[in-house]
Amino acid sequence: MKIAARLDRRKINHNEPGDVHLMVSVEAPEVEEAKRKPIDAVLVIDVSTSMNEAATALPNSPTKLALAKDAAARFVQNLTAKDRVGLVVYSDDAQIVAPVGPLTSERRATLAERIGHLKVVNGTNLVDGALRGLRCMAECPADGDRVRRVILFTDGLPTVGIRGSNDIVVRAIAERLDGKTPITTIGFGERVVESGQGSGGYDPVLLTAIAERSGGGFYHAEGMDGILGAFALELGALRSVAATDVRVAITPGSDITVAKAYNDRPTSAKDGTTVVELGQLYGGETQHIVVKLQLPKREKAFPRDTLAAKVVVSGVSTASGAFQDEQRVEFRYVEASEADTKP
């Protein structure tokens, strides 16, 4: 894991410090397949009435549900015995079709059979589907040695249960997040609607918001190969997870405070330390965290370096297990004529 922490300005005017920004960059190494972490996944499939519609305008087109079932079955087939999978479906309400469990030969066959028997029911209770998927995952022990994911698939808007503005829907799901289980969302269909306005399609803004709030990804899928491609991309991402439970803790120096954190990750503050949860990092991925520091004025320049912040990055690496890296970021109070004037 490569970690770098630096300030946008290092020579600070002692009399007028201004805004100083700290950036922490965390770069994950590439992952070898043999060393990848085992996967825990819950597939959450929309079985509302619209899923019985033809997937494309081509003659003899399969239904949306038929394509979703094929993609889910292939996803399971491409996992190994060390992985665990659960299955949830939702319509007017959500049901656990199969709890999360190891992929033994017998259970793999059972999952394939249950996926094959899925049928459409009625409305779209998307929030209940997401929450049931999280509940299904919560029944399995969470530890840093496994990659966890809920994969939520839909072709439309919430029509049953909690619905309304995107903020209401996202908040209802966010309240149940455990910080360890990202939700990846897959929206299917050529037609999309904007911010919940309209019908006959799903809302990419809503699905993106759910994914970003939980630390997951979003895929748009259309056409006969669209669903297969989305599930395949997510499987590839899961296999390339390089580290889990990654967090950045920033403790400012004496009389210095963190004024603002610029990121969309879960952030908390306690006893003067700001903690940003990065969650899972993929092989080769780099994440940046930026915070604004408020520095106190000083009566005069100071000849030695001053601690701006202590940065601690911790998590569990695929290659080496638990890790913790600490860095000190320093600056120097100088006269106005010597100060860095631009970031």
Salt bridges, closest charged atoms under 4 A:
ASP8 OD2 - HIS21 ND1 3.04
GLU33 OE2 - ARG36 NE 3.07
ASP40 OD2 - ARG84 NH2 2.68
ASP40 OD1 - ARG146 NE 2.79
ASP40 OD2 - ARG148 NH1 3.90
GLU53 OE1 - LYS64 NZ 3.18
ASP70 OD1 - ARG74 NE 3.29
ASP83 OD2 - ARG36 NH2 2.85
ASP155 OD2 - LYS64 NZ 2.89
GLU222 OE1 - HIS220 NE2 2.62
GLU234 OE2 - ARG149 NE 2.72
ASP245 OD1 - LYS180 NZ 3.82
ASP255 OD2 - ARG298 NH2 3.88
GLU277 OE1 - ARG247 NE 3.27
ASP305 OD2 - ARG10 NH2 2.89
ASP305 OD1 - ARG332 NE 3.21
GLU330 OE2 - ARG328 NH2 3.80
GLU335 OE1 - HIS14 NE2 3.36
